[in-house]
């Protein structure tokens, strides 16, 4: 979802240099891609990420703060996108973490009784750019090739007390999603 990507050039903690790690956004003065840390924060604590990768707590905090600030300030973000929670399994509180996005629920559109294929088709026809779901089987049940809609699947627990601890990560994944992409965000049970 190119329209929802973060403007990493505004984050002083990172840099992108052609020829250095393929021009990927890396932590300043390192070769460590920001995406590597964000991806590992899905499964690891900050301390564990620091243990596994040459990154400081301050670097991680700076990037997470940039993501949070970018998502809180819609006037600084790019065009809003439509996110859609469809199976009633995605907690409504996630919508609050998606500042600058237009969030619609399946029930609002009458899509709550559709099967996955019909849901994806209806959402794409309505120009919904991203689907947030807890249906972990959707990529096995549907041919996602050629789809325009990005899909973000919450795996693990849907208990709000756990999900809310991962809102910044979920918001970052939503912001980084590309058209037709499929991404899982693990929400640990403990």
Residue frames as a rotation matrix with the C-alpha (Angstrom) as fourth column:
UNK 1
0.590 0.808 0.000 0.00
0.808 -0.590 0.000 0.00
0.000 0.000 -1.000 0.00
UNK 2
-0.341 -0.850 0.401 2.29
0.854 -0.458 -0.246 2.70
0.393 0.258 0.882 -1.28
UNK 3
0.042 0.418 0.908 -0.06
0.055 -0.908 0.415 5.48
0.998 0.033 -0.061 -0.20
UNK 4
0.905 0.394 0.161 0.21
-0.141 -0.080 0.987 4.48
0.402 -0.916 -0.017 3.44
UNK 5
0.302 -0.855 -0.422 3.94
0.804 0.466 -0.370 4.00
0.513 -0.228 0.828 3.80
UNK 6
0.723 -0.132 -0.678 5.75
0.467 -0.629 0.621 6.06
-0.509 -0.766 -0.393 6.36
UNK 7
0.807 -0.513 0.292 8.08
-0.077 -0.582 -0.810 8.82
0.585 0.631 -0.509 5.19
UNK 8
0.700 -0.565 -0.437 11.20
0.711 0.494 0.500 7.35
-0.066 -0.661 0.747 6.76
UNK 9
-0.107 -0.766 0.634 13.25
0.672 -0.526 -0.521 10.30
0.733 0.370 0.571 5.48
UNK 10
0.294 0.317 0.902 11.66
-0.370 -0.833 0.413 12.25
0.882 -0.454 -0.127 8.37
UNK 11
0.992 0.023 -0.124 13.05
0.097 0.489 0.867 9.83
0.081 -0.872 0.483 10.98
UNK 12
0.526 -0.842 0.118 16.49
-0.804 -0.538 -0.252 11.00
0.276 0.038 -0.960 12.18
UNK 13
0.244 -0.423 0.873 17.34
-0.629 0.616 0.475 7.55
-0.738 -0.664 -0.116 13.52
UNK 14
0.356 -0.035 0.934 17.45
0.477 0.866 -0.149 5.91
-0.804 0.498 0.325 10.08
UNK 15
-0.097 -0.397 -0.913 19.01
-0.682 -0.642 0.351 6.40
-0.725 0.656 -0.208 6.66
UNK 16
0.705 0.239 0.667 18.79
0.335 0.718 -0.611 4.98
-0.625 0.654 0.426 3.16
UNK 17
0.042 -0.785 -0.618 21.94
-0.655 -0.489 0.577 5.02
-0.755 0.380 -0.535 1.05
UNK 18
0.847 0.243 -0.472 21.96
-0.529 0.466 -0.709 3.60
0.047 0.851 0.524 -2.49
UNK 19
0.203 -0.787 -0.582 24.31
-0.365 0.491 -0.791 0.65
0.908 0.373 -0.188 -2.61
UNK 20
-0.830 -0.377 0.410 24.12
-0.508 0.210 -0.835 0.06
0.229 -0.902 -0.367 1.14
UNK 21
-0.735 0.556 0.387 21.84
0.183 0.713 -0.677 -2.92
-0.653 -0.427 -0.626 1.86
UNK 22
-0.560 0.479 0.676 20.12
0.823 0.227 0.520 -2.28
0.095 0.848 -0.521 -1.46
UNK 23
-0.731 0.246 0.637 19.01
-0.065 -0.954 0.293 1.19
0.680 0.173 0.713 -0.41
UNK 24
0.145 0.799 -0.584 16.80
0.658 0.363 0.660 -0.20
0.739 -0.479 -0.473 2.37
UNK 25
0.451 0.057 0.891 16.07
-0.520 -0.794 0.314 1.97
0.725 -0.605 -0.329 5.39
UNK 26
0.114 -0.532 -0.839 18.67
0.642 0.684 -0.347 1.05
0.759 -0.499 0.419 7.99
UNK 27
0.821 0.029 -0.570 19.51
0.517 -0.460 0.722 2.36
-0.242 -0.887 -0.393 11.43
UNK 28
0.887 -0.456 0.071 21.84
-0.378 -0.806 -0.456 5.34
0.265 0.378 -0.887 10.99
UNK 29
0.067 -0.994 0.091 25.53
-0.986 -0.080 -0.146 4.39
0.152 -0.080 -0.985 10.67
UNK 30
-0.273 -0.121 0.954 24.68
-0.391 0.920 0.005 0.67
-0.879 -0.372 -0.299 10.53
UNK 31
-0.812 0.098 -0.575 23.74
-0.516 0.340 0.786 -1.96
0.272 0.935 -0.225 7.96
UNK 32
-0.852 0.523 0.026 20.80
0.398 0.680 -0.616 -3.19
-0.339 -0.514 -0.788 10.07
UNK 33
-0.675 0.662 0.326 17.49
0.121 -0.337 0.934 -2.80
0.728 0.670 0.147 8.20
UNK 34
-0.677 0.547 0.492 14.67
-0.734 -0.459 -0.501 -1.23
-0.048 -0.700 0.712 10.18
UNK 35
0.238 0.825 -0.513 12.37
-0.820 0.454 0.348 -3.90
0.520 0.338 0.784 8.71
UNK 36
-0.260 -0.407 -0.876 14.44
0.090 0.893 -0.441 -6.63
0.961 -0.193 -0.196 10.39
UNK 37
-0.993 -0.114 0.032 13.93
-0.013 -0.163 -0.987 -5.12
0.118 -0.980 0.160 13.83
UNK 38
-0.380 0.922 0.079 10.23
-0.923 -0.372 -0.102 -4.40
-0.065 -0.112 0.992 13.26
UNK 39
0.177 0.427 -0.887 9.66
-0.552 0.789 0.270 -7.95
0.815 0.441 0.375 12.04
UNK 40
-0.474 -0.451 -0.756 11.46
0.305 0.722 -0.622 -9.45
0.826 -0.525 -0.204 15.01
UNK 41
-0.903 0.215 0.371 9.56
-0.428 -0.510 -0.746 -7.27
0.029 -0.833 0.553 17.47
UNK 42
0.050 0.941 -0.335 6.53
-0.783 0.245 0.572 -9.31
0.620 0.233 0.749 16.41
UNK 43
0.587 0.148 -0.796 7.96
0.104 0.961 0.256 -12.28
0.803 -0.233 0.549 18.29
UNK 44
-0.146 -0.788 -0.598 10.66
0.845 0.215 -0.489 -10.94
0.514 -0.576 0.635 20.56
UNK 45
0.737 0.256 -0.626 10.89
0.593 -0.689 0.416 -8.40
-0.325 -0.678 -0.660 23.36
UNK 46
0.881 -0.461 0.108 13.07
-0.363 -0.804 -0.471 -5.33
0.304 0.375 -0.876 22.93
UNK 47
0.331 -0.786 0.522 15.70
-0.751 0.116 0.651 -6.97
-0.572 -0.608 -0.552 25.12
UNK 48
0.323 -0.164 0.932 15.69
0.310 0.949 0.060 -10.11
-0.894 0.270 0.358 22.96
UNK 49
0.918 -0.009 0.395 16.02
0.378 -0.271 -0.885 -8.05
0.116 0.962 -0.246 19.77
UNK 50
0.683 -0.707 0.183 18.97
-0.724 -0.689 0.040 -6.20
0.098 -0.160 -0.982 21.33
UNK 51
0.250 -0.559 0.791 20.49
-0.407 0.680 0.610 -9.58
-0.879 -0.474 -0.058 22.19
UNK 52
0.413 0.036 0.910 20.10
0.581 0.759 -0.293 -10.93
-0.701 0.650 0.293 18.64
UNK 53
0.507 -0.159 0.847 20.98
0.748 -0.408 -0.524 -7.80
0.429 0.899 -0.088 16.65
UNK 54
-0.519 -0.776 -0.357 23.47
0.853 -0.497 -0.161 -4.99
-0.053 -0.388 0.920 17.07
UNK 55
-0.136 0.579 0.804 20.90
0.242 -0.767 0.594 -2.33
0.961 0.275 -0.036 18.00
UNK 56
-0.966 -0.239 -0.093 20.41
0.159 -0.274 -0.949 -0.22
0.202 -0.932 0.302 21.11
UNK 57
-0.270 0.885 -0.380 17.29
0.900 0.092 -0.426 0.39
-0.341 -0.457 -0.821 23.14
UNK 58
-0.239 0.123 -0.963 17.51
0.002 -0.992 -0.127 4.06
-0.971 -0.032 0.237 22.13
UNK 59
-0.915 -0.118 -0.386 17.54
-0.377 -0.094 0.922 3.20
-0.145 0.989 0.041 18.41
UNK 60
-0.706 0.705 -0.070 14.51
0.644 0.680 0.349 0.94
0.294 0.201 -0.934 18.77
UNK 61
-0.140 0.660 -0.738 12.69
0.752 -0.414 -0.513 3.53
-0.644 -0.627 -0.439 20.88
UNK 62
-0.567 -0.131 -0.813 13.42
-0.253 -0.911 0.324 6.26
-0.784 0.390 0.484 18.32
UNK 63
-0.952 0.221 -0.210 11.97
-0.145 0.275 0.950 4.21
0.268 0.936 -0.230 15.46
UNK 64
-0.465 0.827 -0.315 8.89
0.866 0.500 0.033 3.13
0.185 -0.257 -0.948 17.45
UNK 65
-0.218 0.355 -0.909 8.30
0.458 -0.786 -0.416 6.72
-0.862 -0.507 0.009 18.55
UNK 66
-0.824 -0.108 -0.557 8.58
-0.402 -0.580 0.708 7.89
-0.400 0.807 0.434 14.93
UNK 67
-0.818 0.565 -0.106 6.02
0.320 0.601 0.732 5.27
0.478 0.565 -0.672 13.85
UNK 68
-0.241 0.755 -0.610 3.67
0.946 0.042 -0.321 6.23
-0.217 -0.655 -0.724 16.68
UNK 69
-0.385 0.041 -0.922 4.03
0.089 -0.993 -0.081 9.97
-0.919 -0.113 0.378 15.95
UNK 70
-0.954 -0.008 -0.299 3.47
-0.293 -0.164 0.942 9.43
-0.057 0.986 0.154 12.23
UNK 71
-0.638 0.749 -0.178 0.32
0.570 0.616 0.544 7.46
0.517 0.246 -0.820 12.86
UNK 72
-0.165 0.561 -0.811 -1.00
0.861 -0.319 -0.396 10.00
-0.481 -0.764 -0.431 15.39
UNK 73
-0.285 -0.039 -0.958 -0.54
-0.113 -0.991 0.074 12.92
-0.952 0.130 0.278 13.02
UNK 74
0.244 0.445 0.861 -2.73
0.735 0.494 -0.464 12.37
-0.633 0.746 -0.207 9.96
UNK 75
0.930 0.101 -0.352 -1.86
-0.110 -0.841 -0.530 15.79
-0.349 0.532 -0.771 8.57
UNK 76
0.061 -0.976 -0.208 1.73
-0.857 -0.158 0.490 14.57
-0.511 0.148 -0.847 8.23
UNK 77
-0.345 -0.163 0.924 0.83
0.109 0.971 0.212 11.19
-0.932 0.174 -0.317 6.80
UNK 78
-0.983 -0.005 -0.182 -0.01
-0.181 -0.095 0.979 10.35
-0.022 0.995 0.092 3.24
UNK 79
-0.352 0.923 -0.154 -3.50
-0.737 -0.172 0.654 9.75
0.577 0.344 0.741 1.86
UNK 80
-0.219 0.334 0.917 -5.80
-0.824 0.439 -0.357 7.77
-0.522 -0.834 0.179 4.15
UNK 81
-0.793 0.001 -0.610 -6.48
-0.368 0.796 0.480 4.15
0.486 0.605 -0.631 3.43
UNK 82
0.346 0.918 0.194 -9.43
-0.843 0.213 0.493 1.98
0.412 -0.334 0.848 4.19
UNK 83
-0.881 -0.473 -0.026 -8.80
-0.406 0.782 -0.473 -0.72
0.244 -0.406 -0.880 6.76
UNK 84
0.109 0.976 -0.189 -11.46
-0.776 0.202 0.598 -3.28
0.622 0.081 0.779 7.38
UNK 85
-0.809 -0.227 0.542 -12.01
-0.540 0.652 -0.532 -5.59
-0.233 -0.723 -0.650 10.35
UNK 86
-0.409 0.682 -0.606 -14.20
-0.731 0.152 0.665 -8.33
0.546 0.715 0.436 9.03
UNK 87
-0.284 0.300 -0.911 -14.68
0.097 0.954 0.284 -11.32
0.954 -0.007 -0.300 11.25
UNK 88
0.695 0.539 0.476 -15.58
-0.331 -0.347 0.877 -9.69
0.638 -0.767 -0.063 14.52
UNK 89
0.708 -0.508 -0.490 -12.41
0.692 0.635 0.343 -11.29
0.137 -0.582 0.802 15.84
UNK 90
-0.381 -0.833 0.401 -10.29
0.694 -0.544 -0.471 -8.20
0.611 0.099 0.786 15.31
UNK 91
-0.113 0.362 -0.925 -10.81
0.915 -0.325 -0.238 -5.97
-0.387 -0.874 -0.294 18.35
UNK 92
0.688 0.511 0.515 -12.39
0.676 -0.710 -0.199 -2.58
0.264 0.485 -0.834 17.58
UNK 93
0.765 -0.409 -0.497 -9.69
0.131 -0.657 0.743 -0.82
-0.630 -0.634 -0.449 19.59
UNK 94
-0.151 -0.838 0.524 -7.24
0.815 0.195 0.546 -1.42
-0.560 0.510 0.653 16.76
UNK 95
0.383 0.388 0.838 -9.04
0.843 -0.517 -0.146 1.30
0.377 0.763 -0.525 14.79
UNK 96
0.978 -0.012 -0.210 -7.86
0.100 -0.849 0.519 3.91
-0.185 -0.528 -0.829 17.31
UNK 97
0.174 -0.985 0.011 -4.25
0.222 0.050 0.974 3.03
-0.959 -0.167 0.227 16.47
UNK 98
-0.273 -0.223 0.936 -4.89
0.933 0.176 0.315 3.69
-0.235 0.959 0.160 12.78
UNK 99
0.251 0.311 -0.917 -5.11
0.219 -0.941 -0.259 7.47
-0.943 -0.136 -0.304 12.91
UNK 100
-0.349 -0.351 -0.869 -5.32
-0.663 -0.562 0.494 8.92
-0.662 0.749 -0.037 9.44
UNK 101
-0.996 0.076 -0.052 -6.98
0.023 0.756 0.654 5.80
0.089 0.650 -0.754 8.06
UNK 102
-0.159 0.987 0.016 -10.62
-0.963 -0.159 0.219 5.32
0.219 0.020 0.976 7.22
UNK 103
-0.975 -0.170 0.142 -11.72
-0.209 0.922 -0.327 2.22
-0.075 -0.349 -0.934 9.10
UNK 104
-0.063 0.979 -0.194 -14.90
-0.943 0.005 0.333 0.37
0.327 0.204 0.923 8.16
UNK 105
-0.575 -0.028 0.818 -16.37
-0.481 0.820 -0.310 -2.76
-0.661 -0.572 -0.485 9.70
UNK 106
-0.979 0.202 0.002 -17.86
0.135 0.646 0.752 -5.60
0.150 0.736 -0.660 7.68
UNK 107
-0.370 0.895 -0.248 -21.15
0.851 0.220 -0.476 -5.21
-0.372 -0.387 -0.844 9.48
UNK 108
-0.213 0.247 -0.945 -21.38
-0.057 -0.969 -0.240 -1.55
-0.975 0.003 0.220 8.39
UNK 109
-0.580 -0.101 -0.809 -21.21
-0.779 -0.223 0.586 -2.64
-0.239 0.970 0.051 4.75
UNK 110
0.542 0.832 0.117 -23.34
-0.780 0.550 -0.298 -5.75
-0.312 0.070 0.948 5.13
UNK 111
0.175 -0.595 -0.784 -20.32
-0.698 0.487 -0.525 -7.98
0.695 0.639 -0.330 4.48
UNK 112
-0.292 -0.385 0.876 -20.30
-0.947 0.245 -0.208 -9.81
-0.134 -0.890 -0.436 7.82
UNK 113
0.381 0.497 0.780 -22.05
-0.388 0.851 -0.353 -12.88
-0.839 -0.168 0.517 6.40
UNK 114
0.730 -0.158 -0.665 -20.00
-0.659 0.095 -0.746 -13.19
0.181 0.983 -0.035 3.21
UNK 115
0.811 -0.571 0.128 -17.55
0.518 0.802 0.298 -16.02
-0.273 -0.176 0.946 2.69
UNK 116
0.086 -0.887 -0.454 -13.90
0.345 -0.401 0.849 -15.05
-0.934 -0.230 0.272 2.27
UNK 117
-0.601 -0.348 0.720 -13.91
0.768 -0.002 0.640 -14.93
-0.221 0.937 0.269 -1.53
UNK 118
0.244 0.794 0.557 -17.02
0.824 -0.473 0.311 -12.79
0.510 0.383 -0.770 -1.71
UNK 119
0.753 -0.029 -0.657 -15.71
0.486 -0.649 0.585 -10.57
-0.444 -0.760 -0.475 1.09
UNK 120
-0.282 -0.946 -0.158 -12.42
0.478 -0.282 0.832 -9.93
-0.832 0.159 0.532 -0.68
UNK 121
-0.510 0.165 0.844 -14.22
0.835 -0.141 0.532 -9.20
0.207 0.976 -0.066 -3.94
UNK 122
0.584 0.806 0.093 -16.72
0.737 -0.575 0.356 -6.82
0.341 -0.139 -0.930 -2.30
UNK 123
0.527 -0.457 -0.716 -13.95
0.439 -0.575 0.691 -5.02
-0.727 -0.679 -0.102 -0.42
UNK 124
-0.581 -0.784 0.221 -11.86
0.574 -0.202 0.794 -4.56
-0.578 0.588 0.567 -3.56
UNK 125
-0.234 0.584 0.778 -14.87
0.864 -0.242 0.441 -3.34
0.446 0.775 -0.448 -5.52
UNK 126
0.828 0.540 -0.152 -15.47
0.537 -0.684 0.494 -0.78
0.163 -0.490 -0.856 -2.75
UNK 127
0.393 -0.788 0.474 -11.81
-0.043 -0.531 -0.846 0.36
0.919 0.312 -0.242 -3.02
UNK 128
0.917 -0.201 0.344 -10.90
-0.337 0.067 0.939 -0.98
-0.211 -0.977 -0.007 0.40
UNK 129
0.406 -0.858 -0.314 -7.12
-0.689 -0.062 -0.722 -1.20
0.600 0.510 -0.617 0.34
UNK 130
-0.694 -0.718 -0.054 -6.45
-0.447 0.488 -0.750 -3.33
0.565 -0.496 -0.660 3.41
UNK 131
0.492 0.819 -0.295 -8.19
-0.293 0.475 0.830 -6.06
0.819 -0.322 0.474 5.35
UNK 132
-0.606 -0.569 0.556 -7.42
-0.738 0.142 -0.659 -6.71
0.296 -0.810 -0.506 9.03
UNK 133
0.479 0.772 -0.418 -8.58
-0.579 0.636 0.511 -10.17
0.660 -0.003 0.751 10.05
UNK 134
-0.075 -0.465 0.882 -8.00
-0.902 0.410 0.140 -12.97
-0.426 -0.785 -0.450 12.52
UNK 135
0.888 0.437 0.144 -8.78
-0.314 0.804 -0.504 -15.66
-0.336 0.403 0.851 9.92
UNK 136
0.002 -0.993 0.117 -5.47
-0.641 0.089 0.762 -17.50
-0.767 -0.077 -0.637 9.84
UNK 137
-0.176 -0.023 0.984 -6.70
0.449 0.888 0.101 -19.86
-0.876 0.460 -0.146 7.10
UNK 138
0.636 0.571 -0.518 -7.55
-0.145 -0.572 -0.808 -17.18
-0.758 0.589 -0.281 4.55
UNK 139
0.020 -0.688 -0.725 -4.35
-0.944 -0.252 0.213 -17.64
-0.329 0.681 -0.655 2.57
UNK 140
-0.855 -0.232 0.464 -4.97
-0.125 0.960 0.250 -21.40
-0.504 0.156 -0.850 2.36
UNK 141
-0.137 0.930 0.340 -8.62
0.546 0.357 -0.758 -21.02
-0.826 0.081 -0.557 1.41
UNK 142
0.839 0.455 -0.299 -8.24
0.074 -0.638 -0.766 -18.23
-0.540 0.621 -0.569 -1.15
UNK 143
0.122 -0.772 0.624 -6.01
0.991 0.056 -0.125 -17.67
0.062 0.633 0.771 -4.14
UNK 144
0.530 0.060 -0.846 -4.53
0.431 -0.878 0.208 -14.31
-0.730 -0.474 -0.492 -3.20
UNK 145
-0.574 -0.756 0.314 -2.50
0.631 -0.164 0.758 -13.92
-0.521 0.634 0.572 -6.40
UNK 146
-0.632 0.259 0.731 -3.55
0.575 -0.475 0.666 -10.85
0.519 0.841 0.151 -8.35
UNK 147
0.409 0.781 -0.472 -5.48
0.904 -0.279 0.323 -9.37
0.120 -0.559 -0.821 -5.43
UNK 148
0.016 -0.337 0.942 -5.23
0.193 -0.923 -0.333 -5.60
0.981 0.187 0.051 -4.95
UNK 149
0.757 0.389 0.525 -6.21
-0.402 -0.356 0.844 -5.69
0.515 -0.850 -0.113 -1.31
UNK 150
-0.477 -0.879 0.011 -3.48
-0.445 0.231 -0.865 -6.05
0.758 -0.418 -0.501 1.30
UNK 151
0.632 0.673 -0.384 -4.24
-0.040 0.523 0.851 -8.53
0.774 -0.523 0.357 4.07
UNK 152
-0.507 -0.697 0.507 -3.01
-0.617 -0.117 -0.778 -8.28
0.602 -0.707 -0.371 7.66
UNK 153
0.401 0.600 -0.692 -3.77
0.025 0.748 0.663 -11.34
0.916 -0.283 0.285 9.78
UNK 154
-0.013 -0.329 0.944 -3.57
-0.962 -0.254 -0.101 -11.22
0.273 -0.910 -0.313 13.56
UNK 155
0.154 -0.004 -0.988 -2.35
-0.014 1.000 -0.006 -14.59
0.988 0.015 0.154 14.81
UNK 156
-0.857 -0.414 -0.306 -2.22
0.259 0.167 -0.951 -15.83
0.445 -0.895 -0.036 18.37
UNK 157
-0.437 0.698 -0.568 -4.60
0.824 0.057 -0.564 -14.38
-0.361 -0.714 -0.600 20.92
UNK 158
-0.304 0.423 0.854 -7.30
0.446 -0.728 0.520 -11.80
0.842 0.539 0.032 20.26
UNK 159
0.321 0.357 -0.877 -7.58
0.947 -0.117 0.299 -10.95
0.004 -0.927 -0.376 23.94
UNK 160
0.761 0.079 0.644 -7.69
0.269 -0.942 -0.202 -7.14
0.590 0.327 -0.738 24.04
UNK 161
0.894 -0.445 0.044 -5.37
-0.226 -0.365 0.903 -6.89
-0.386 -0.817 -0.427 27.05
UNK 162
0.103 -0.876 0.472 -2.69
0.509 0.454 0.732 -8.57
-0.855 0.164 0.492 24.90
UNK 163
0.282 0.062 0.958 -3.56
0.952 -0.139 -0.271 -7.01
0.116 0.988 -0.098 21.53
UNK 164
0.969 0.184 0.168 -3.38
0.172 -0.982 0.080 -3.46
0.179 -0.049 -0.983 22.87
UNK 165
0.507 -0.856 -0.099 0.25
0.017 -0.105 0.994 -4.05
-0.862 -0.506 -0.039 23.87
UNK 166
-0.382 -0.642 0.665 1.03
0.628 0.348 0.696 -4.53
-0.678 0.683 0.270 20.18
UNK 167
0.653 0.754 -0.068 -0.92
0.479 -0.480 -0.735 -1.63
-0.587 0.447 -0.675 18.64
UNK 168
0.348 -0.592 -0.727 2.18
-0.604 -0.735 0.309 0.23
-0.717 0.331 -0.614 17.47
UNK 169
-0.685 -0.617 0.387 3.42
-0.162 0.647 0.745 -2.93
-0.710 0.448 -0.543 15.73
UNK 170
-0.072 0.760 0.646 0.03
0.792 0.437 -0.427 -3.54
-0.607 0.480 -0.633 14.11
UNK 171
0.766 0.367 -0.529 -0.15
0.075 -0.867 -0.493 0.08
-0.639 0.337 -0.691 12.97
UNK 172
-0.093 -0.887 -0.452 3.37
-0.643 -0.293 0.708 -0.13
-0.761 0.356 -0.543 11.54
UNK 173
-0.689 -0.096 0.718 2.49
0.335 0.836 0.434 -3.28
-0.642 0.540 -0.544 9.58
UNK 174
0.397 0.892 0.215 -0.67
0.720 -0.158 -0.676 -1.62
-0.569 0.423 -0.705 8.26
UNK 175
0.633 -0.182 -0.753 1.33
-0.312 -0.950 -0.033 1.46
-0.709 0.256 -0.658 7.27
UNK 176
-0.377 -0.905 -0.196 3.95
-0.628 0.094 0.772 -0.64
-0.680 0.415 -0.604 5.47
UNK 177
-0.030 0.422 0.906 1.53
0.348 0.854 -0.387 -2.97
-0.937 0.303 -0.172 3.66
UNK 178
-0.803 -0.234 -0.548 1.72
-0.436 -0.396 0.808 -2.96
-0.406 0.888 0.216 -0.13
UNK 179
0.176 0.910 -0.376 -1.18
-0.967 0.088 -0.239 -3.71
-0.184 0.406 0.895 -2.50
UNK 180
0.576 0.181 -0.797 -1.73
-0.493 0.855 -0.162 -7.46
0.652 0.487 0.582 -2.65
UNK 181
-0.524 -0.851 0.033 0.57
-0.516 0.287 -0.807 -8.18
0.677 -0.439 -0.590 0.29
UNK 182
0.658 0.606 -0.447 -0.12
0.010 0.587 0.810 -10.73
0.753 -0.537 0.380 3.01
UNK 183
-0.475 -0.816 0.329 1.36
-0.340 -0.175 -0.924 -10.18
0.812 -0.551 -0.194 6.48
UNK 184
0.445 0.540 -0.714 0.83
0.497 0.514 0.699 -11.95
0.744 -0.666 -0.039 9.78
UNK 185
-0.215 -0.427 0.878 1.22
-0.603 -0.649 -0.464 -10.16
0.768 -0.629 -0.118 13.12
UNK 186
-0.189 0.064 -0.980 1.74
0.506 0.862 -0.041 -12.55
0.842 -0.504 -0.195 16.01
UNK 187
0.113 0.276 0.954 0.04
-0.738 -0.620 0.267 -11.58
0.665 -0.735 0.134 19.27
UNK 188
-0.715 -0.508 -0.479 1.57
-0.105 0.756 -0.646 -13.73
0.691 -0.412 -0.594 22.03
UNK 189
0.286 0.850 -0.441 -0.71
0.322 0.348 0.880 -15.40
0.902 -0.394 -0.174 24.54
UNK 190
0.690 -0.073 -0.720 1.49
0.717 -0.058 0.694 -14.31
-0.093 -0.996 0.013 27.42
